[in-house]
Amino acid sequence: MRISYKNLKRYKEIVHILIKYGFSFIVEKLNIEDIAYKIPITNPSEEIKNMSTATKIRCVIEELGPTYIKFGQLLSTRKDLFDQDIIDELSKLRDSVEPFDTDTAKIIFKNETGLDIDDIFKEFNDTPIGAASIGQVYEGKLKNNEDVIVKIQRPNIEETIKSDIEILRSIASALKDLYKDIDIDLKQVIEEFNTQLIRELDYNFEAMNAIKFKKMFEDSKEVYIPSIYSEYSTQKVLIMEKIIGIKLSDISKIRELGWSTKNIAEIGVRSLFKQVFEYGFFHGDPHPGNIFVVSSNCISYIDFGMIGIIDSKTLSFLNHMAIAISKKNIDRVIHSLIDMNMLNSDIDTSSFRQDLLYLMHYYYDVPIEKLSISNILNEMFRFLRRYKVYIPPQLSMLAKTVITLEGTARSLDPDFSISSVAQEFIQYYYIEKLSIDKTLLRAKDSTEEVLFDIRAIPRQLKSILRNLENNNLKIQMEDVKFTSLERCIIDLATKLSLSLVLAAMVVGSSLIISSQNVNQNIWIKMMAIIGFFISFIIGILLIIKIFRSQYKK
């Protein structure tokens, strides 16, 4: 594996950490420019040996630093790629890094905004309240006495992340070359991660997400979204309203105030379905640390760096799947998967149908109050992984969000049941589906699409005629094998070859036998006789082959 020597020091750090946690076989396989053979392979400690593989993976990621922690957090949403034990460990990854100097933070603030801290803030707490992998969080009070949260990006973090992404690309490429049959498209996963990180490195992106959420819930009394101070926010600085409330994770404090945890759980469920079904735009990381309880009837989301997007086609797919599964209609389930290009062409359809039917029957008659969304989705993802069914990342993120929401809801309300989620699903989906406004909008969109297709027909016909005129039409067929046609062509070619050889032998032997010198040399006469004998054998073989072909038909 070739490396960029500007990253040599980082490669050595990665190798040391992999060896420490017992992944020396990966180091040896990669053979990073012989680095593996310059670092002594040592046995892991007894403590590490007793760890599960999933725990070792999490520990490796934590020691590798901010970029890899972010990568692990992204992978924790990809239940279509990994088993549940690895997902559970990756879900434990939280930004836990050393804070950087506040003086440095103030310099970054001035470089970004062109203003000193004292120009904007009446009060500014120099002690950060949180240090994440990308930025650091401070508390402050603006000149107008409004309490705010200030996020300032780490110095040189962009260069560090770009270097680590380059290393990840190299490792992904090497692993793909070493393990040809690996099911995971590592390069695609790395590129998705790169896209996500680029967004998180730009606080303007988070600010726009927060503003969109603010508009989404502007008429809601159950969900409050903090305001963004766009005039002071830049790519590396973000100032938002400070939420005064209790973190959702502090359940004992919530109960101490006499607030209904059941009601709060129901608000969380309703807010998610509003995001998904009304806007197709949802909070991608709704763990308890990112949700505050403002009052007994109101919650607030924070941290809008990770969001999910669901389009109308995917929502329609989910609805069709739910209906098909409820009716145990296997053919409709398979048709829906094919329509979304999620099934491989080489899948064993018979086994897939049988296993899917068993899975559906297993959960079908279980009392609804005993069902767990997490168990159902985890089992479903295991099944889909086994058959290498492609799951769009947006569906994986939605599934992870729903599972996180269910876990939080159950911690708030031990009696939380899937039935409440199902009721909210039916309510939101059919209100949206049957509302006059939405129906008219869909009709308008469908009409515009049809008109666009009609307008495109003359242009397409003109293009086809132009290609015909210029003789530019090409028919391309890839990976198509007509078995019977292939067999017929091979059979015909064999018969033709035998016929040509027979004709050549007969003509050649006849010319020799009719020669005036044939009686003068016994060998010439023998050659002619052998030629006729071989021709006779070939003729018999050809007749047998023809009769045999006719008999098979």
N, C-alpha and C positions, 0 to 999 in steps of 0.2 A: 504494500500500500504506500503510495507516494504522498508526501506531505508538503505543506508550505512551511518553509523554515522560519518564517516570522512567527509561526505558532508553535515552534518546537518546544518551548518551555511549557506551554499549556498541554501539549500532547504528553509530556513526561508526567505532569500532574495527574492527568486522566489515567495513565498506565499505572501509576503508584496506587491510586484509589481502587482501580479494578482489581489489582493484585491483592490489596489489603482485604477485600471482601470476597476473595475466593473465585474471582472471574478471570484467572490467569489464562484459561483456555481461549477466551475471547482475544486477549492480548497476543497470544501465540498465533492464533488464526489470522489476525489482522497484520501482524508483523510490520508494525509501523516503522519503515526504514531501519529495521534491525534494532529499534529501541528496545523491543521486548527482550533481546538477548544481552543488552547492556545493563538491565535492571534485574537484580537477583530475585528469583521467584521464591517467596516465603510462604509458609503455611499460615492461614488465618488463625486468630486467637480462638480459644474455646468458646468464648462468648459469641463470636461471629459464626462459628460452626453450628451453634445451636439455633441460630436464626433461620427462619423460613426463607426460601428464595425471594419471595415477594418483599419481605422486610429488608433483605440485603439490597435489593434494587432501590428501595426507597432511601436507604442510608447512603448508597452511592450517589444518588441524585442530590441529596441534601449537602453532601460534602463537595460536590462539583460546583455548587454555587448558584447564583440568581438565574442565569439563563436556563440551566437544567431543571431548576425547581419550577420555573414557568412551563417548561416542556412537559414535566411530569404532571403538572396541573391540567394542561391541555389533554394529555393522554388519559387522565382520569375520567374524561368525558367520553372516551372512545370504547364503550362497552362492546362494540362490534369487533374489536381487535384483541382484547385481553380477557383472561378469566377473572372471575369476581375477586379472588384473593389478591391479585395484583391491583385491580381497580380500588379495592378497599385501602390498600397501603398508599397508593398514589393520592387518594382523596385526603390523606392525613397531611400531605405536603402543604405547609403554610409558609409565607414569606417570613423568614427569621434571619435577618442579617444585621451586621453591626451598623449603627448609625454613623453618618459622616458629619464632619465638622459644620456647625451652624454658620460660622463665618463664610465658609465656602458656599453654603446654601444662599446666604444673603447676596454674595457676588453674582451667583447664577440668577437670582431674582432681579437684580439691577440690570444685568446684561439682557435679560429677556423683556422686561417691562420698561426699562429706561428710567425707573424710579427707585428711590431708596425705600427701605422698609418704613422709615419714619414719615415718608410722604403720604403713605396710604393708611398706616395703622396707628390707632390711638394706643393700642397695647399689642405686644407680640411676645409670645412665650418662646424663649430661646431653647427650651428643652423639648425635643420632638416627642409627640405622643405615639408615634409609630414609625418604624423603619422597614420599608418593603424593598423588594429586589430592584424595582425601577425607581422609586421615589421615596421621599421622606415627608411625614405629615406633621404640621404644626397647628397650634391654636392661635387665634388672633382676634382683635376687635377693631373694626374699621372706624374711621373718623366719625361716622354717623351712629356709633355705638352698637352696630350689628355684629354679633358673634359669628366668626367664620372659621372654616378649615382651609389650610393652605398646603397644597401638595407641590413639592419642588423636586425635580428630577435629579438623580444622582449624576455627579460629574463623570464624563467619559463613558457612561453606561452604553451609549449607542455603539461605540467602537468595540467594547467588550462583547456585546451581543452579536455584532456582525462577525467577529472573529470566531465565536463559539458556533454560530450557524454554519460557517465555512467548514469547521471541524466536523460538525454533525453530518453535513452533506458528504464529506469524504468517507466517514465511517459507514453511513447508509449505503453508499455506492460499493464499498468494499464488502460489506455483509451480503449485499445482493449478489455480488459476483461469487462469493464463497458458498452461499446457500441458494442455489438456483430455484429450489422448490418452495422457498419461503412465501407464505400467503400474503403477508403484509406489504403493501407498496410503501416502503420506507421513504422514498424520495418524495412521494405525494404528501405523506404525513409531515415531513420536514418543511415542505413549502407552505402547507396550511399553517404550521406553527410560525413560520417566518412572517406570513401575512398578519397573523394575530398579533405578533410582537411589534411589528411596524405600527399597527394601530395603537397599541398600548404605549408606545414611545411618544406618541403625539397626543398630548392632553386635550388638544382641540377636538379630537375624535370623541373622547370621553365627555367633554363638555356638550357636544352636539347630541350625544345619546341621552344625557341628563335633561337637556332642554326638550327633547322629544318625549321622554317619560313625563316631564312636567306638564306638557300639553295633553298627554294621554289621560292623566288623572286630575286635570284641572277642575273638573266638576265633581270629583269624588270626595266624600267625607271620610272614607275608610283608608285611603292611601295618600300619604303626603310625600312629595318629592322635593328635595332641597333646591333652592335657586342657585344659578350659576352667575358669577360676576364676570361676564364676558369681557368687559373693558379692561380687566386686569389679567385675564387668562391668556396664555400663549402655549406654544408647543411644549415648553418645559415647566410651566407654572399654571396651576389651576386653583382658583379660589371659589369655594362654594359655601352656602349657608350651613352653619353648624346645627345639627339636629340635637335637640334636648330630649332625651328619652332613655329607655332601658334596652340594652342589647337583648335580642330574642333568646340568646343563649342563657341569659340570667333568669331562668324560670322561677326560682325561689323568690327573687325580688318582685317579679310580676304578681305572683300569688300573694305575696306579703301585702301588696297594695290593694288586694281584693279584686283584681281584674280577672275576667273570665278567659282562661287560656283556651277553652273550647271555641269561644267567639273569635279570638285572635287567629286560631288555626283556620277557621272557616273564611276569615277575611283573606288570609294568605292564598287559599285555594281559589277564591273568587278573583283575586287580583291576577293570578297566573292565567286563568282562562280569559280574562279580559284582554291581557297582553297578547295571548296566542290567537284567539278567535276573532277579535275585533281589529287587531293591528298587525298580526303576524310578526311581532317584534317583542322579544321577551328578555328579561334579565337572565344572563347565562350563568351566574354564580350566586344563587340565593341561599347561601349557607347562613346559619344564625348570626354570624359575626357581621354580615352585610345588611341585616334588617334590624331596625329599632322599633320598639313599641312606644308610641308617642302618648297614647291614652288607652282607655279600656276599649275604644272602638276605632283605633287608628294605628296603622303601622307606617314605617318610612323605609324606603330602600336607599342604600348608599353604594358607592363604587360601581360605576357604569362602564368599566373598561372592557368587560366581556359580555357581549350580547348575542342572542340567537335570532335568526330570521327564518320564518316559515312562510312559503308562498301558498297561494290558493290551491295549486295542483297537489301539493303535498298534504294539505289539510283535507282535500277531497279524497286522496288516497287513504289517509288514516280513517276517515269515515267509512269508506267502502270496506276496508279491512275489518273494522269493528262490526259492521253489519254481517259480513260474510262469516266471521268467526262465531258470532252469536247464533247464526243459522247452521253452523257446521258445514258450510259450503266450501269444500276444499278447492274445487275447480275455480271458484271466484277468487279465492285467496291467491292461487297460483297465477291466475290471469292478471290480478292487480300488481303482483310482484314483477311479472314480465312487462307490463305496461310502464312501470317505473325503471326498467332496465336494471333490475336488481339481481336477476337470476343469470348464472353462467349457462352458456349453451351446452356445456358438457356435463351438466348436473344429472345425477341418477334420479330421474323424475319419479320412478316407482317407489324407491326408498324414501324420497322426500315426502311424497304423499302419505305414505304409511306412518312415518314418524310424526308428521304434522297432525294427522288425524288422532294419533295417540296423545299428543300433547294437548290438543283441544279437548278431548274427552276427559283428560286428567283433571283439568280445571273447571270443566263445564258444570258439573253437579255439586261443586263445593259451595257451601253456604256463603253468601256474599260478605257477611261480616267477618268471615275467617280468611278471606282473600287478602293478599298483600300485593300492592302494585310492584314493589321491589322484587318479590319472588317471581311474579309473572314475567316482568321485563328481563330479569336476569336469566331465567330459564329460556325465554324466547331468544335472547342474544346468544346464549350457548348453542342453541339449535341452529340459528342462522350462521354462526361461525363454523360449525361443523360442515355445513354445506356450502361454505364460501360465498354466502349471499352478500352482495355489496349493500352497505347501509350508508346513505348520504350523511355527511357530518352533521347537518342541521337536525336530522332525526336523532342521532346519537346524543347531541347536546340537549335536545328536548327531553329525551328519556332520562338523562342524568339529572336534569332540572326537576322533573317530576319525582324521581326517586329521592332527591334531596328534600323536596317539599314534603313528601310523605313522611320521611324520617323526622323532620322538624315538627310536623303536625302531630305525629304519634307521641313525641316527647312532651308536647303541650297538652294533648288530649289522649290519654291511654285508650279511650273508647273510639278513637278515630277509625272510620271504616271507609273502604273503597266505595261504598254506596253513596257517600256524600260527594266524592269526586265524580262518580258516574252521573249523579243528579245534576251537578254543575255543568258537566260535559254536555248532557242532553239539553239543558236549559240554554246554554250559550250557543251551542251549534245550531239548534233549530230556531232560536230567536233570530240569529244572524241569517240563517238559510231562508226563513219564511217571511222576514220583514219586507215590506213593500219597497223601501228605499234600496235595500240590497238586491232584491229581485230585479228592479228597474235598472240598477247599475250593471248587474250581470248581463241583462238583455242588451243594454247599450254597448257593453264591451264585446259581446258576441256579434252584434250587428256590425260594429266597426271592424272586427276581425274578418267577417265574411266579405264586407265591402273592400277591404284591403286585398284579400285574396282574389276577388273578381277583377279589381284594377290591375293586379299583377299578371293576370292571365295573358293579355296581349303582349306584354313585354317578354314573358317567358316563351310564347309561341314565336315571336320575332327572333329571339335568341336561338331557338331550335332550328328555325328555317335558315338562319344565317349559317349555322354550323353545317346543316345539310348541303347548302350551296357551296360551302368551302371544303366539303368532305372532311369535316373535323369531328364527326361523331365517332365515339369509341365505346365499345362494349367491354367492360372489365369484369371478370368473374374471378373472385379470390376464395380459396379454401372451399371450393365446391367439388364434390367427387360423385360422378354418376356411375355407380358400381356396374350396373348391367351394361351400359354403353361402353365402359372401359373393357369389360369382359368380351363384348362383341367385337370391338376393334382389335384386341389381342388375338382372338380366334381367327378373324379374317386375315390379319397380317401373317399368321402362321401358315394358313392354307395357301396364301399368295406366294410366300417364300418357297414352300414345298413345290408348288406348281412351276415356279421359275427354275428351280434346280432340276426338276424332272424334265422340263422342256430343254434346258441346256444340255443335260446328259444324253437325251435321246438324239438331239441334233448333232452333238459332238461325236457320238458313237457311230451315227449313220454316215457322217463325213469320212470317218476313219475307215469303216467297212467298205465304202464305195471307192476307196483309193486304189489306183492301179498297183501300188507297191505293197498291198496288204499281204499278198502271198509270199513276198520276198523275205519278210521278217516275221518270225513267229510271235515276237513281243508286241508288234503293232496289232496283230490279230487278237492277241490275248487282251490288250488294252480295250479294244472295241467290245469284246465279249463281256469284260468286267463292267464296262460302262452301261451295256444293256441290262446286266444283272442288277446293278445299283438302281437303274431307272425303274426296273420292275419292283424292287423293294420299296422305293419311294412312292411309286404308284399305288401299291397295296396299302401303305401307311396313309396316303392321302384319301383313299376310298374309305378306309376304316374310320378316319377322323370325320369325314363328311357324314357317314351313316350314324356315327356316335352323336354328332351334333343334332342331327335330325331326330334321333331317338330321345335325347334330352328335351327337345322342344315338345 
